[in-house]
Amino acid sequence: MLARDELQQLVSAYCRAVDRADYDTLRSLYHPGATDSHGSFSAGGVEQFIAQLVAAEPYVRVSQHNITTTNFTLEGHLARGEIYCL
């Protein structure tokens, strides 16, 4: 339960960092070597994802993540997550 709560806090911190365009905080939330898949928007490393966010800034007037569903799979020290948001 503690691990799931920590993952939920991570999701909230992620959403806050993206919505505020706080890319230093966003970088700090990823484990070294992590990958991030946002469908057709971006897939790959963290720096690639942040570059896509920066490129999108002129076209995004407001960023507001509203989390709807979180699914986490925990196996020892490994976790995978799928998060739905509007």
Backbone torsions as a table, in degrees:
resi	resn	phi	psi	omega
1	MET	NA	-37.1	178.8
2	LEU	-64.5	-41.8	179.1
3	ALA	-62.5	-42.2	179.3
4	ARG	-64.8	-38.6	177.3
5	ASP	-65.1	-41.6	177.9
6	GLU	-64.0	-38.2	177.2
7	LEU	-65.9	-39.9	177.3
8	GLN	-63.0	-40.0	176.6
9	GLN	-63.9	-37.6	177.3
10	LEU	-62.6	-43.4	178.5
11	VAL	-61.0	-44.2	179.8
12	SER	-64.1	-41.9	178.6
13	ALA	-64.5	-39.4	177.2
14	TYR	-60.0	-50.5	-178.3
15	CYS	-59.8	-42.1	179.6
16	ARG	-63.3	-44.1	-179.4
17	ALA	-63.7	-43.9	179.2
18	VAL	-65.4	-46.8	-177.4
19	ASP	-62.9	-30.3	179.8
20	ARG	-95.7	1.4	-176.8
21	ALA	55.8	39.7	179.1
22	ASP	-95.4	81.9	-171.5
23	TYR	-72.6	-26.5	175.0
24	ASP	-65.3	-45.4	176.7
25	THR	-64.0	-42.5	179.7
26	LEU	-57.6	-46.6	177.5
27	ARG	-56.1	-40.2	-175.1
28	SER	-69.3	-15.5	-177.6
29	LEU	-84.3	-12.8	-177.7
30	TYR	-98.6	143.3	172.8
31	HIS	-74.2	144.5	176.8
32	PRO	-53.9	133.1	179.9
33	GLY	84.1	4.5	-178.4
34	ALA	-67.4	153.2	172.7
35	THR	-115.4	157.9	-178.0
36	ASP	-137.9	127.1	-179.4
37	SER	-117.5	116.3	176.5
38	HIS	-119.5	44.2	178.5
39	GLY	59.7	-132.1	-177.4
40	SER	-74.9	-13.6	-179.7
41	PHE	-70.6	-48.4	-177.0
42	SER	-166.3	142.3	173.4
43	ALA	-148.9	130.1	-179.7
44	GLY	143.7	-144.9	-177.8
45	GLY	-79.5	171.1	-177.2
46	VAL	-63.0	-43.1	-178.8
47	GLU	-64.3	-35.5	177.2
48	GLN	-65.0	-42.3	178.8
49	PHE	-63.2	-46.2	179.9
50	ILE	-62.9	-38.8	177.2
51	ALA	-60.6	-38.5	177.2
52	GLN	-66.0	-39.8	177.9
53	LEU	-63.1	-44.8	179.3
54	VAL	-61.5	-43.3	179.9
55	ALA	-64.2	-29.4	-178.9
56	ALA	-83.1	-15.6	-174.9
57	GLU	-51.2	-43.2	-179.0
58	PRO	-64.0	-17.9	-175.5
59	TYR	-104.6	-8.2	-176.9
60	VAL	-110.1	109.2	-178.5
61	ARG	-76.1	-38.4	-178.3
62	VAL	-141.2	137.3	173.9
63	SER	-118.6	120.7	-178.6
64	GLN	-144.0	107.6	179.2
65	HIS	-88.6	126.0	174.5
66	ASN	-116.8	107.8	-174.8
67	ILE	-74.9	130.6	179.8
68	THR	-110.8	-49.0	-176.2
69	THR	-136.4	135.2	173.9
70	THR	-125.6	132.5	176.5
71	ASN	-126.5	122.4	179.0
72	PHE	-122.6	140.7	172.5
73	THR	-117.6	123.9	-179.4
74	LEU	-113.1	127.9	176.0
75	GLU	-135.2	95.6	-176.6
76	GLY	64.2	-122.2	179.8
77	HIS	-93.0	8.6	-178.3
78	LEU	-108.7	135.4	177.7
79	ALA	-133.5	144.7	173.5
80	ARG	-128.2	144.6	-178.8
81	GLY	-139.0	151.1	173.5
82	GLU	-132.6	120.9	-174.4
83	ILE	-122.6	129.9	177.2
84	TYR	-102.6	138.5	175.9
85	CYS	-151.0	158.9	176.4
86	LEU	-102.7	NA	NA
